[in-house]
Amino acid sequence: MNDQARLALSEPETFLDQEAVHQIFTELRRDDPVAWCPETDGGLGFWSITKYDDIQAISKNPKVFSSDRLLGGITLESAEMRRRRQNLENASKDEVSGGGSIITSGSSMIMMDPPTHTQHRRMVAPGFTPGRLNALIPEIRTRCVEILENIAGRGECEFVSAVAAELPIQMLAELLGVEQEDRKKLFEWSNIMIGGDDPDMRIGRDEVMAVFGELFQYSVALRTSRQENPGDDLISMLVNTEMNGEPMELADYVSAFILLVVAGNETTRNSISGGILALSQHPEERQKLIDDPSLIPDAIDEIIRWVAPVVYMRRTALEDTKVGEKIIKKGDRLALWYMSGNRDEDKWDDPFSFNVTRNGPRHLSFGYGQHLCIGWRLAEIQLTVCLEELLKRFPDITVTGEVARMRSNFLNSIKRMQVRYSG
């Protein structure tokens, strides 16, 4: 494989063409599964890890492969995202409501290693127990039905804004214990935080400062409110659970709030929209689920494998080590390409076929090891309920026209997707 193809993995533009990206990953898995890749904009380069077993092994070894924010965290920072971070770090006291340095100095659990990661994860773990999530199913179904009733009779709609984004953002507001009207702010903030590499979603410096200032004020007001009147929501858990006898620091709390806002809706949104696209592109698989809805819960794993809502996570080597046949030096960065691991020919027969009755290993889309997404089960429940209700009401739902993907090599996100349907 030539250097240009390796370089392409650091360019968000590349991932607008899913077929081309999968071709790069297929060649790397076959010829160079631990591959050194250069970066644009003078980046240092990184190792591309493309095989399922290697990704799992690295993910469960935080003593050697770190997620720590101080080492760069979990992403390969683009030039645009670097500029945004630097603007926040250098913001004056009159900007970002004085919270610029607080926003950039805190760490959330996704950018921590054990034992600190474990302590922070335990703070919100009570919000994701099987009993609590199962108790949410009736409400998820009620909200989903109401959302689908709103599009009934139209014959067509823009699916992402009408359905795929609406259900998880409503449930996020519920879990945070905020008014449903506030979900519009949460949705806007989430898009701005993850869309910096997309020209359609990018905003100017002053607007970024204003948005992060609004988010900072909102999160701090929530913190004060839950300190005075705690409930059983996720914010109350963050604010009122102590570590080593001390409450969570403000900077870490703000970072945790941002993580909940983004992770609480993005992966589910991407899985729902990507799942409907896959079923539209493979009508014979959709028909299996229509003929036998009891297949839907088991089909969810295949849908999430196929969609890969999170494209990769980064790690940083804490010592010299070896992955496969390659020597990894201390300080080297590694991209764990979930999108590639999910199509590993050594793990699935015919991994490029979409098969809702497939049996095989669990996908990597929600991570592995101690950083397995804490909300993975909630995401699966929402996707299951959405497909059950959607295929019952609109069995012929079909994607029409071009699908507009977000320009990103981190999240596999669809911005706009027009669908038509009867009913």
C-alpha positions as CSV (number, residue, x, y, z in Angstrom):
1,M,0.0,0.0,0.0
2,N,1.3,3.4,-0.9
3,D,1.9,6.3,1.5
4,Q,-1.0,8.3,0.1
5,A,-3.5,5.6,1.1
6,R,-2.0,5.5,4.6
7,L,-2.1,9.3,4.8
8,A,-5.7,9.2,3.8
9,L,-6.7,7.6,7.1
10,S,-5.8,10.9,8.9
11,E,-8.0,12.9,6.6
12,P,-11.7,13.2,7.6
13,E,-12.7,13.7,4.0
14,T,-11.6,10.1,3.2
15,F,-14.4,8.7,5.3
16,L,-17.2,10.2,3.2
17,D,-16.5,7.3,0.8
18,Q,-17.2,4.2,2.9
19,E,-16.3,1.8,0.2
20,A,-12.9,3.4,-0.4
21,V,-12.1,3.3,3.4
22,H,-13.0,-0.3,3.6
23,Q,-10.7,-1.0,0.7
24,I,-7.8,0.6,2.6
25,F,-8.6,-1.4,5.7
26,T,-8.9,-4.6,3.8
27,E,-5.5,-4.2,2.3
28,L,-4.0,-3.3,5.7
29,R,-5.5,-6.3,7.4
30,R,-4.1,-8.5,4.7
31,D,-0.6,-7.0,4.1
32,D,0.2,-4.8,7.1
33,P,-2.2,-5.2,10.1
34,V,0.0,-3.0,12.3
35,A,0.9,-0.2,9.9
36,W,2.7,3.1,10.4
37,C,0.7,5.9,8.9
38,P,1.8,9.5,8.3
39,E,-0.4,12.5,9.1
40,T,-1.3,15.7,7.3
41,D,-0.6,19.1,8.8
42,G,2.8,18.1,10.2
43,G,1.4,15.4,12.5
44,L,3.7,12.9,14.1
45,G,2.1,9.8,12.6
46,F,0.5,6.9,14.2
47,W,0.1,3.1,14.1
48,S,-3.0,1.7,12.5
49,I,-4.3,-1.4,14.3
50,T,-6.8,-3.1,11.9
51,K,-7.2,-6.7,13.2
52,Y,-9.9,-7.6,15.7
53,D,-7.7,-9.6,18.1
54,D,-5.0,-6.9,18.2
55,I,-7.6,-4.3,19.0
56,Q,-9.0,-6.4,21.8
57,A,-5.6,-7.1,23.3
58,I,-4.6,-3.4,23.3
59,S,-8.0,-2.4,24.7
60,K,-7.6,-4.6,27.8
61,N,-4.1,-3.6,28.6
62,P,-4.2,0.0,30.0
63,K,-0.9,-0.5,31.8
64,V,0.8,-0.3,28.5
65,F,-1.7,1.5,26.2
66,S,-3.1,4.7,27.8
67,S,-6.2,6.8,27.2
68,D,-5.0,9.6,29.4
69,R,-5.9,13.1,28.4
70,L,-2.5,14.4,29.4
71,L,-1.0,12.1,26.7
72,G,-3.4,13.2,24.1
73,G,-6.5,11.3,25.0
74,I,-8.6,9.1,22.6
75,T,-8.5,11.0,19.3
76,L,-6.0,11.9,16.6
77,E,-6.5,15.6,16.8
78,S,-7.0,17.3,13.5
79,A,-5.6,20.8,12.7
80,E,-9.1,22.3,13.1
81,M,-9.9,20.6,16.4
82,R,-6.4,21.6,17.6
83,R,-7.2,25.2,16.8
84,R,-10.5,25.0,18.7
85,R,-8.8,23.5,21.8
86,Q,-6.1,26.2,21.7
87,N,-8.7,28.9,21.4
88,L,-10.5,27.6,24.5
89,E,-7.2,27.3,26.4
90,N,-6.3,30.9,25.5
91,A,-9.8,32.4,25.9
92,S,-9.9,35.6,28.0
93,K,-12.0,35.8,31.2
94,D,-14.7,37.6,29.2
95,E,-15.0,34.6,26.8
96,V,-16.6,31.2,27.5
97,S,-18.1,32.8,30.7
98,G,-14.6,32.4,32.2
99,G,-14.7,28.6,31.7
100,G,-12.3,28.1,28.8
101,S,-9.4,26.8,30.9
102,I,-11.8,24.8,33.1
103,I,-13.3,23.0,30.0
104,T,-9.9,22.1,28.6
105,S,-8.2,21.2,31.9
106,G,-10.7,18.6,33.1
107,S,-10.8,14.8,32.3
108,S,-13.8,12.5,31.8
109,M,-13.6,8.8,32.4
110,I,-13.1,8.1,28.7
111,M,-9.7,9.8,28.9
112,M,-8.6,8.2,32.1
113,D,-6.7,5.0,33.0
114,P,-7.3,2.8,36.1
115,P,-7.7,3.2,38.9
116,T,-9.0,6.8,38.4
117,H,-11.1,5.6,35.5
118,T,-12.7,2.9,37.6
119,Q,-13.6,5.4,40.3
120,H,-15.2,7.8,37.9
121,R,-17.1,5.1,36.1
122,R,-18.5,3.9,39.4
123,M,-20.1,7.3,39.9
124,V,-22.6,6.9,37.1
125,A,-22.8,3.1,37.0
126,P,-26.0,3.0,39.1
127,G,-27.7,4.7,36.2
128,F,-27.0,1.8,33.8
129,T,-27.8,-1.3,35.8
130,P,-29.9,-3.9,34.0
131,G,-32.8,-3.4,36.3
132,R,-32.8,0.4,35.7
133,L,-32.5,0.1,32.0
134,N,-35.2,-2.6,31.7
135,A,-37.5,-0.3,33.7
136,L,-36.9,2.4,31.0
137,I,-38.2,0.2,28.1
138,P,-41.8,1.2,28.4
139,E,-40.9,4.9,28.4
140,I,-38.6,4.4,25.4
141,R,-41.3,2.6,23.5
142,T,-43.9,5.4,24.4
143,R,-41.5,8.1,23.2
144,C,-40.7,6.1,20.1
145,V,-44.3,5.6,19.2
146,E,-45.0,9.4,19.6
147,I,-42.1,10.2,17.4
148,L,-43.3,7.9,14.7
149,E,-46.8,9.2,14.9
150,N,-45.5,12.6,14.1
151,I,-44.2,11.4,10.8
152,A,-47.2,9.2,9.9
153,G,-49.1,10.2,6.9
154,R,-46.3,12.4,5.4
155,G,-45.0,9.7,3.0
156,E,-41.5,11.0,3.4
157,C,-39.3,12.8,5.9
158,E,-35.7,13.6,6.8
159,F,-35.0,10.6,9.0
160,V,-32.1,11.8,11.1
161,S,-33.7,14.9,12.6
162,A,-37.2,13.4,12.7
163,V,-36.4,10.0,14.3
164,A,-32.8,8.9,14.6
165,A,-31.7,12.0,16.6
166,E,-35.0,12.6,18.4
167,L,-35.3,9.4,20.4
168,P,-31.8,9.3,22.0
169,I,-31.8,13.1,22.7
170,Q,-35.2,12.7,24.5
171,M,-33.9,9.9,26.5
172,L,-30.7,11.8,27.3
173,A,-32.7,14.6,28.7
174,E,-34.6,12.1,30.9
175,L,-31.4,10.5,32.2
176,L,-29.9,13.9,33.0
177,G,-33.0,15.0,34.7
178,V,-33.5,18.1,32.6
179,E,-36.6,19.5,30.9
180,Q,-37.4,18.0,27.5
181,E,-37.2,21.5,26.0
182,D,-33.5,21.6,26.9
183,R,-32.9,18.7,24.5
184,K,-32.6,21.2,21.7
185,K,-29.7,22.8,23.4
186,L,-28.1,19.4,24.1
187,F,-28.5,18.4,20.4
188,E,-27.0,21.7,19.2
189,W,-24.0,21.5,21.6
190,S,-23.3,17.9,20.7
191,N,-23.3,18.7,17.0
192,I,-20.9,21.6,17.5
193,M,-18.6,19.6,19.7
194,I,-18.2,16.7,17.2
195,G,-18.6,18.6,13.9
196,G,-15.5,20.8,13.8
197,D,-14.1,18.9,10.8
198,D,-17.2,19.3,8.7
199,P,-17.6,22.6,6.8
200,D,-21.4,22.4,7.0
201,M,-21.2,22.2,10.8
202,R,-18.2,24.3,11.6
203,I,-18.7,27.7,13.1
204,G,-16.5,30.7,13.7
205,R,-14.3,31.3,16.7
206,D,-16.6,33.8,18.4
207,E,-19.6,31.5,18.0
208,V,-17.6,28.6,19.4
209,M,-16.7,30.7,22.4
210,A,-20.3,31.7,22.9
211,V,-21.6,28.1,22.6
212,F,-19.0,26.7,25.0
213,G,-19.8,29.6,27.4
214,E,-23.4,28.7,27.3
215,L,-22.7,25.0,27.9
216,F,-20.4,25.8,30.8
217,Q,-22.9,28.0,32.5
218,Y,-25.6,25.4,32.0
219,S,-23.5,22.6,33.4
220,V,-22.5,24.6,36.4
221,A,-26.1,25.6,37.1
222,L,-27.1,22.0,37.0
223,R,-24.3,21.1,39.4
224,T,-25.5,23.7,41.9
225,S,-29.1,22.6,41.5
226,R,-28.3,18.9,42.2
227,Q,-26.1,19.8,45.1
228,E,-29.1,21.5,46.7
229,N,-31.8,19.1,45.5
230,P,-30.3,15.8,44.6
231,G,-32.3,13.2,42.6
232,D,-31.6,9.8,41.0
233,D,-30.4,11.3,37.6
234,L,-26.9,11.1,36.2
235,I,-26.0,14.6,37.2
236,S,-26.9,14.0,40.8
237,M,-24.7,10.9,40.8
238,L,-21.7,12.9,39.5
239,V,-22.2,15.8,41.9
240,N,-23.0,13.9,45.1
241,T,-20.7,10.8,44.9
242,E,-17.4,11.4,46.6
243,M,-14.0,9.9,45.7
244,N,-11.5,9.5,48.5
245,G,-13.8,11.7,50.6
246,E,-13.9,14.5,48.1
247,P,-16.5,15.6,45.5
248,M,-15.5,15.6,41.8
249,E,-13.5,18.7,40.8
250,L,-15.4,21.2,38.7
251,A,-13.2,20.8,35.7
252,D,-13.7,17.0,35.7
253,Y,-17.4,17.4,36.3
254,V,-17.7,19.7,33.2
255,S,-15.8,17.2,31.1
256,A,-18.0,14.4,32.4
257,F,-21.1,16.4,31.4
258,I,-19.7,17.0,27.9
259,L,-19.0,13.3,27.6
260,L,-22.6,12.4,28.6
261,V,-24.1,14.9,26.2
262,V,-22.0,13.6,23.2
263,A,-21.9,9.9,24.0
264,G,-25.4,9.9,25.2
265,N,-26.9,10.5,21.8
266,E,-24.3,10.3,19.0
267,T,-23.7,6.5,18.9
268,T,-27.4,5.7,19.2
269,R,-28.3,8.2,16.6
270,N,-25.6,6.8,14.2
271,S,-26.7,3.3,14.9
272,I,-30.4,4.0,14.2
273,S,-29.8,6.0,11.0
274,G,-27.1,3.6,9.8
275,G,-29.3,0.6,10.6
276,I,-32.2,1.9,8.5
277,L,-29.8,2.6,5.6
278,A,-28.4,-0.9,5.8
279,L,-31.9,-2.4,5.8
280,S,-32.9,-0.2,2.9
281,Q,-29.9,-1.3,0.9
282,H,-30.6,-5.0,1.8
283,P,-34.4,-5.4,1.5
284,E,-34.1,-9.2,1.8
285,E,-32.7,-8.8,5.3
286,R,-35.3,-6.2,6.2
287,Q,-38.0,-8.7,5.0
288,K,-36.6,-11.3,7.5
289,L,-37.3,-8.9,10.3
290,I,-40.7,-8.0,9.0
291,D,-41.7,-11.6,8.7
292,D,-40.3,-12.5,12.1
293,P,-39.9,-9.5,14.5
294,S,-38.5,-11.9,17.2
295,L,-35.3,-11.8,15.1
296,I,-34.8,-8.1,15.8
297,P,-33.0,-8.2,19.2
298,D,-30.4,-10.6,17.9
299,A,-30.0,-8.6,14.7
300,I,-28.9,-5.6,16.6
301,D,-25.4,-6.9,17.0
302,E,-25.0,-7.3,13.2
303,I,-26.4,-3.9,12.5
304,I,-24.0,-2.2,14.9
305,R,-21.1,-4.3,13.5
306,W,-22.0,-3.2,10.0
307,V,-22.5,0.5,10.9
308,A,-19.5,1.0,13.2
309,P,-20.9,4.2,14.8
310,V,-17.5,4.9,16.4
311,V,-14.7,4.6,13.8
312,Y,-11.7,4.3,16.1
313,M,-10.2,5.1,19.5
314,R,-6.7,6.1,20.2
315,R,-4.2,4.9,22.7
316,T,-0.6,6.0,23.6
317,A,2.1,3.5,24.4
318,L,3.5,4.0,28.0
319,E,6.6,1.8,27.3
320,D,8.4,0.1,24.4
321,T,6.4,-2.9,23.4
322,K,5.5,-5.1,20.5
323,V,2.2,-5.5,18.6
324,G,2.3,-8.3,16.0
325,E,5.7,-8.1,14.5
326,K,6.1,-4.3,15.0
327,I,8.1,-2.6,17.7
328,I,6.0,0.2,19.3
329,K,8.1,2.9,21.0
330,K,7.1,4.7,24.2
331,G,5.0,7.7,23.3
332,D,3.8,6.2,20.0
333,R,0.1,6.7,19.2
334,L,-2.1,3.9,18.0
335,A,-5.5,4.1,16.3
336,L,-7.7,1.1,17.1
337,W,-9.8,1.0,14.0
338,Y,-13.1,-0.5,15.2
339,M,-14.5,0.0,11.7
340,S,-11.8,-2.4,10.3
341,G,-11.9,-4.9,13.2
342,N,-15.7,-5.3,12.5
343,R,-14.9,-6.6,9.0
344,D,-12.0,-8.9,10.0
345,E,-12.0,-11.9,7.7
346,D,-10.5,-14.1,10.4
347,K,-13.5,-13.5,12.7
348,W,-16.5,-13.6,10.4
349,D,-17.4,-15.6,7.3
350,D,-18.0,-13.2,4.5
351,P,-17.7,-10.1,6.7
352,F,-18.8,-7.8,3.8
353,S,-22.2,-9.3,3.7
354,F,-25.0,-7.9,5.8
355,N,-26.8,-10.8,7.5
356,V,-29.3,-10.1,10.3
357,T,-29.3,-13.8,11.3
358,R,-25.5,-14.0,11.6
359,N,-23.7,-15.7,14.5
360,G,-20.3,-14.6,15.4
361,P,-18.2,-12.6,17.9
362,R,-19.5,-9.4,19.3
363,H,-18.7,-6.2,17.4
364,L,-16.1,-3.7,18.6
365,S,-18.2,-0.6,17.9
366,F,-18.7,0.2,21.6
367,G,-15.1,-0.5,22.6
368,Y,-13.7,-3.4,24.7
369,G,-12.2,-3.9,28.2
370,Q,-12.5,-1.3,30.9
371,H,-13.5,1.3,28.3
372,L,-16.5,-0.6,27.0
373,C,-19.1,2.1,26.6
374,I,-21.1,2.3,29.8
375,G,-24.3,3.1,27.9
376,W,-24.0,0.2,25.3
377,R,-27.0,-1.6,26.6
378,L,-29.2,1.5,26.6
379,A,-28.1,2.2,23.0
380,E,-29.1,-1.4,22.0
381,I,-32.4,-1.1,23.7
382,Q,-33.3,2.1,21.9
383,L,-32.2,0.6,18.5
384,T,-34.3,-2.5,19.2
385,V,-37.4,-0.7,20.2
386,C,-37.1,1.8,17.3
387,L,-36.8,-1.0,14.7
388,E,-39.7,-3.0,16.3
389,E,-42.0,0.0,16.1
390,L,-40.7,1.4,12.8
391,L,-41.0,-1.9,10.8
392,K,-44.4,-2.5,12.3
393,R,-45.7,0.8,11.1
394,F,-43.6,1.5,8.0
395,P,-42.4,-1.8,6.7
396,D,-41.5,-0.4,3.3
397,I,-39.4,2.5,4.6
398,T,-36.7,3.2,2.0
399,V,-33.8,5.6,1.8
400,T,-34.1,7.9,-1.2
401,G,-31.4,10.1,-2.8
402,E,-27.9,10.8,-1.6
403,V,-27.0,10.2,2.1
404,A,-25.1,13.2,3.6
405,R,-22.4,11.9,5.9
406,M,-20.5,14.0,8.5
407,R,-16.9,14.7,7.5
408,S,-15.1,12.8,10.3
409,N,-12.7,10.0,10.7
410,F,-13.8,9.5,14.4
411,L,-17.6,9.1,14.2
412,N,-19.5,7.4,11.4
413,S,-22.4,9.9,11.4
414,I,-25.1,10.7,8.9
415,K,-26.2,14.3,8.9
416,R,-29.2,14.0,6.6
417,M,-31.0,11.1,5.0
418,Q,-34.4,11.3,3.2
419,V,-36.7,8.3,3.5
420,R,-40.1,7.5,2.0
421,Y,-42.7,5.1,3.3
422,S,-46.4,4.2,3.2
423,G,-48.6,4.8,6.2
